[in-house]
Amino acid sequence: MTDIPPSTSPDATPGTVPEAPVPNTPVPDAPVDAPVPDPPVKDRAAAWHLLNQHTQSASLLKHALSVEVCVRAYGEQHAAELGFPPDQARAMEQIYAITGLLHDFDYEKYPTPAEHPWVGNRILTEQGWPEEIRHTEQGWPEEIRHAILGHAQYSGTPRISHLDKALFACDELAGFLTANALVKPTKSILDVNTASVLKKLKDKAFARGVNREDIRIGAAELGVELDRHVAFCLAAMQQHAEALGLAGTERETGQSA
Ligand SMILES: [Fe+2]
């Protein structure tokens, strides 16, 4: 996102993410206690730990998780396009997932353009994330940090890699899709369809905090038509609706069969 994350707008929200191999599904309402030592291995679980060390807001955590789902899906697709074998594909997915998860991890404590995402970038560097992640053997020593810097328009960091572009393209859209779900009577993203999302993108009164131009630019940079981009991210979030807390309330309240 640019200067203000969707999660800071009243429309923003989401839930949790699964992740093929995410053993402990993150619980947005239960941040990790700060004094816990940093995990030695910089994997997705370590990213979740780091995010929780710096973020108390449930909506920010949910935003991170919804962006993770979308960016990870693009990573999975990209690995398939590149013909990666399973192990490399999983490594690429993890990089994409971690990037989505961490892209705003410093925002709660350091929200100004002078701080975010610069402070986060420094923390990642100090904790050795680039080097730790190098075991993927894909030559991405700074890929996560670069993508995170690039998602802030004002940073001046060019979006070059597919990951850079995927993160930027998914950031605002994930918040917008969440807003679309929350205005449904069921509050379920499963009741959202691409056509209605495209229509609401033109409705300037709806979810005004979401930057439509960033969404359009993001899709264009990624080389994907806007409708396909919306459909792709919507499908990714629908696939993880329950984990994201967007599976709906009707069933819970007994208002429907
Ligand atoms: Fe964001």
Boltz pocket constraint, residues with backbone or C-beta under 6 A from the ligand:
constraints:
  - pocket:
      binder: B
      contacts: [[A, 1], [A, 5], [A, 6], [A, 63], [A, 67], [A, 103], [A, 104], [A, 171], [A, 172]]
      max_distance: 6.0
